[in-house]
Amino acid sequence: MDTRPVTYMKFFTALVVGLSLLPGCGSSGDDPITASEMATATVSGAVQGSSAGVITGEPVRIPKSVWEQLHPIQTAYAANTCPSPQTAIADLNCSVDSSGKVLTLVYHDCNFGNNSAVWNGSEILASNAAVSCGESPSKENGATLQRTFTPGTTRTVGNSVHVASLDTSEPSGYETPVSGGSLLTYGAEGSFNLKINGVHVLSQKIFRGNGNEGRIQTEADHTVSTIGNNMEVVAVNGTRVVNGTVQVQHNLEKYTGTSVFSDVVYSNTKGCCLPESGTVTTTFTGSRTGTEALTFSGTECGSANLKDQKGALKDLILTRCF
């Protein structure tokens, strides 16, 4: 009896399971997320100036012959790195408008670090000072930087299975419609204020296989904005310390989370856009009530502990920065 198909299937299954346990890959990193996680993902992208968490550790290494047969995994790890203002190349993945103050970064099947999320679309950075491809926008005292995404910008995980679409132009929010992306206003010594005017994140699952063609399931629909005073981001010894309040509207289930950031610390040197310490506490109103708390441990990029509304504790690895 020929056992090669069975042996291959066992190997394939073991390999896929093993890969799913690696940082930045697998469904566990892209399950529908809580209001505290969505608030963190949106604030982190604005504070750290990156659209994806950089998951540390060695990239996946498997034989090329096997790699070529695993198309979903191959697609998840895009071949090229998404541009940042400092790495962008004019006329390739970056352009500046005629005013000289608006820089557009183009994402085309790219990712950040060895994170499995693949990005397509564009990020637009509008400053009150001159900008240039290959250089960081001004952070001088009084400088401002507005961050938006072009319509249709997407973050995809798992060969087009889990797709998050970002929109900063069309107003959204079941209770309070908002839009406009985020605005950073720089002060002295690298500190700045952050105002999130409105970011809409629509998370969908695209089904594959016979009988599922064209089937799309909306997993979550969030609108994020700051409320009250702007968030304060203070530079302290190579870190950024964030305090302030964010509102997350859950547009499907019609509830709102008010997320308070308390001494949430980001490192400037560890290659991770997610917090390493501090707490985000979210209070719910509407169809859901209660409080949850997300506390960051810093043991690895994105590591956190969630205490839900019922008091249950859960260890998490966050992977999103919007």
C-alpha positions in Angstrom: 0.0 0.0 0.0 1.4 3.4 -1.0 1.5 5.6 2.1 3.1 8.6 0.4 -0.1 10.7 0.1 -0.9 10.1 3.8 2.7 10.9 4.8 2.6 14.1 2.8 -0.7 15.1 4.3 0.6 14.6 7.8 3.7 16.6 6.9 1.6 19.4 5.4 -0.8 19.5 8.3 2.1 19.6 10.8 3.9 22.3 8.9 0.8 24.5 8.6 0.0 24.1 12.3 3.6 24.9 13.2 3.6 28.0 11.1 0.3 29.2 12.6 2.1 29.3 16.0 4.8 31.6 14.8 4.5 35.3 15.6 2.7 37.3 13.0 1.0 34.3 11.4 -2.1 32.2 11.9 -5.7 33.0 12.7 -5.1 33.7 16.4 -3.4 36.9 15.5 -6.4 38.1 13.4 -9.5 37.0 15.4 -12.2 39.7 15.8 -10.7 42.1 18.3 -12.0 44.0 21.3 -12.6 47.7 21.6 -9.4 48.1 23.7 -7.4 46.3 21.0 -8.9 48.4 18.2 -8.2 51.6 20.1 -4.6 50.4 20.6 -4.1 49.5 17.0 -5.3 52.9 15.8 -3.3 54.9 18.3 -0.2 52.8 17.8 -0.2 53.5 14.0 -0.4 57.2 14.6 2.1 57.4 17.5 4.7 55.1 15.9 4.2 56.2 12.3 3.8 52.6 11.0 0.9 50.7 9.7 1.8 47.2 10.9 3.3 45.8 14.1 6.9 44.6 13.5 7.0 41.1 15.0 10.5 40.3 16.1 12.1 36.9 15.7 13.5 35.0 12.7 11.5 34.8 9.5 10.0 31.5 8.4 12.6 29.2 6.7 11.4 26.1 4.8 12.7 24.3 1.7 11.8 26.2 -1.5 10.2 23.1 -3.1 7.8 22.9 -0.2 7.3 26.7 0.0 6.2 26.9 -3.6 3.4 24.4 -2.8 2.1 26.5 0.1 0.6 29.4 -1.8 -1.5 30.8 1.0 1.5 31.1 3.3 3.7 32.4 0.6 1.3 35.1 -0.2 1.0 36.1 3.5 4.7 36.9 3.6 5.0 39.5 0.8 8.3 39.8 -0.9 8.8 43.6 -0.5 8.7 45.8 2.6 6.2 48.6 2.7 7.8 52.1 2.4 8.1 54.6 5.3 8.9 58.2 4.7 12.6 57.5 5.4 12.8 54.5 3.1 10.5 55.6 0.3 11.8 56.2 -3.2 10.5 58.9 -5.4 8.5 57.8 -8.5 8.7 54.2 -7.2 6.6 54.0 -4.1 6.4 57.7 -3.1 5.3 61.0 -4.5 5.1 64.6 -3.4 2.3 67.0 -4.6 2.9 70.4 -6.2 2.6 72.2 -2.9 5.7 70.2 -1.6 3.9 69.5 1.6 1.9 66.3 0.9 3.7 63.0 0.7 2.0 59.8 -0.6 3.3 56.3 0.3 2.2 53.5 -2.1 1.6 50.1 -0.6 1.6 47.3 -3.2 1.6 43.7 -1.9 4.0 44.7 0.9 4.4 44.1 4.6 6.3 45.5 7.6 9.1 43.4 9.1 8.2 39.8 9.1 4.5 40.5 10.0 2.2 38.3 7.9 -0.2 41.1 7.0 -0.1 42.3 3.3 -0.9 45.9 2.5 -2.3 47.5 -0.6 -3.3 51.1 -1.1 -1.8 54.5 0.0 -1.0 56.4 3.1 -1.0 60.2 2.8 1.0 62.5 5.1 0.3 66.2 4.9 2.6 68.6 6.8 2.7 72.3 7.3 6.4 72.1 6.3 8.1 70.8 3.2 8.3 67.0 2.8 10.5 64.8 0.7 10.6 61.1 -0.2 13.3 59.4 1.8 13.2 61.8 4.7 11.1 62.0 7.8 8.6 64.8 7.9 9.4 67.7 10.2 9.0 67.2 14.0 10.1 70.7 14.9 8.1 72.6 17.6 4.9 73.7 15.9 5.0 71.3 13.0 1.8 69.4 12.2 1.3 66.1 10.3 -2.1 64.8 9.1 -2.2 61.1 8.4 -4.9 59.6 6.1 -5.4 56.6 3.8 -6.8 56.6 0.3 -10.1 54.8 -0.2 -9.6 51.1 -0.8 -6.5 50.7 1.4 -6.5 47.2 2.8 -4.6 45.0 5.2 -4.9 41.3 4.4 -4.0 38.1 6.3 -4.1 34.5 5.0 -4.2 34.7 1.2 -7.0 37.2 1.0 -9.0 35.5 3.8 -9.1 38.2 6.5 -9.3 41.7 5.0 -9.4 45.0 7.0 -10.4 48.0 4.8 -9.4 51.5 6.1 -11.3 54.6 5.3 -10.6 58.1 6.6 -12.6 60.1 4.0 -16.2 58.9 4.3 -17.9 59.7 7.7 -18.8 56.6 9.7 -20.1 55.7 13.1 -23.5 54.5 14.1 -23.8 57.1 16.9 -21.5 60.0 15.9 -20.3 60.0 12.2 -16.6 61.1 12.0 -13.7 61.0 9.5 -10.4 62.7 8.7 -7.7 60.4 9.8 -5.3 61.6 12.6 -3.4 64.8 13.3 -0.2 65.2 15.1 0.9 68.6 16.5 4.5 68.6 17.7 5.8 70.4 20.7 9.2 70.7 22.4 11.7 67.8 22.6 9.8 65.3 20.5 6.5 65.4 22.4 3.3 65.9 20.5 -0.5 66.0 20.8 -2.6 63.4 18.9 -6.1 64.0 17.6 -7.8 61.1 15.8 -10.5 62.8 13.8 -11.9 59.5 12.5 -10.7 56.2 11.2 -13.1 53.5 9.9 -11.9 49.9 10.0 -14.1 47.3 8.3 -13.0 43.7 9.0 -14.2 41.0 6.6 -13.6 37.3 6.0 -13.5 36.3 2.3 -14.5 32.6 1.9 -12.8 30.3 -0.6 -13.6 26.9 -2.1 -16.5 25.2 -3.9 -19.9 26.7 -2.9 -18.3 29.6 -1.1 -17.3 31.8 -4.1 -18.3 35.4 -3.5 -19.3 34.8 0.2 -18.2 37.6 2.5 -18.7 37.7 6.2 -18.3 41.0 8.0 -16.5 40.2 11.3 -16.3 43.7 12.7 -17.0 47.4 11.8 -15.3 49.9 14.0 -15.0 53.7 13.9 -12.2 55.2 16.1 -11.8 58.9 17.2 -10.5 60.8 20.2 -12.9 62.6 22.5 -12.4 65.5 24.8 -8.8 66.8 24.8 -6.2 65.6 22.4 -4.0 62.7 23.5 -0.7 63.7 25.0 2.4 61.9 23.8 5.5 62.7 25.8 9.1 61.7 24.9 10.9 60.2 27.9 14.3 58.5 27.7 13.9 56.9 24.3 10.2 56.1 24.8 6.9 57.7 24.1 4.3 57.8 27.0 0.7 58.2 25.9 -2.3 59.4 28.0 -5.7 60.3 26.7 -9.1 59.0 25.7 -10.3 57.3 22.5 -13.9 56.4 21.5 -14.5 53.2 19.6 -17.9 52.8 18.0 -19.0 49.2 17.2 -21.2 49.9 14.2 -22.7 46.4 13.9 -23.7 45.7 17.5 -24.4 49.3 18.3 -22.3 49.9 21.3 -19.5 52.3 22.1 -16.3 51.8 24.1 -14.5 54.7 25.8 -10.9 53.7 26.0 -8.6 55.5 28.5 -4.9 55.2 27.9 -2.9 55.4 31.2 0.8 55.8 30.9 1.0 53.6 27.8 4.7 53.3 26.8 6.1 52.8 23.4 9.8 52.1 22.7 11.6 54.1 20.0 14.3 51.5 19.6 12.9 48.0 19.7 11.4 47.8 16.2 7.8 47.2 17.5 5.0 49.7 17.0 2.9 48.3 19.9 3.1 49.3 23.6 5.4 47.6 26.0 3.7 48.7 29.2 0.7 50.7 30.5 -3.0 50.0 30.5 -6.0 50.7 28.3 -9.3 50.6 30.2 -12.5 50.6 28.2 -16.0 51.3 29.5 -19.0 50.2 27.3 -22.3 51.9 26.7 -25.2 51.0 24.4 -26.1 47.4 23.7 -23.1 46.3 25.8 -22.1 47.5 29.2 -19.3 46.9 31.6 -15.5 47.5 31.6 -12.5 45.7 30.2 -8.8 46.4 30.8 -5.9 45.6 28.5 -2.5 45.7 30.2 0.8 45.4 28.2 3.6 43.2 29.5 6.5 43.9 27.1 7.8 40.3 27.2 7.5 40.3 23.4 6.1 42.6 20.7 2.4 43.0 21.3 2.1 40.9 24.4 -0.8 41.9 26.7 -3.3 40.6 29.2 -7.0 41.2 28.8 -9.4 41.3 31.7 -12.9 41.2 30.2 -16.2 42.4 31.5 -16.8 39.2 33.4 -13.4 39.4 35.1 -11.8 36.6 33.0 -8.2 36.9 32.1 -6.7 36.1 28.7 -3.1 36.5 27.4 -2.9 38.1 24.0 -0.4 38.8 21.3 -1.5 41.9 19.4 -0.4 42.2 15.7 -2.2 45.2 14.3 -1.2 48.9 14.0 -3.4 51.1 11.8 
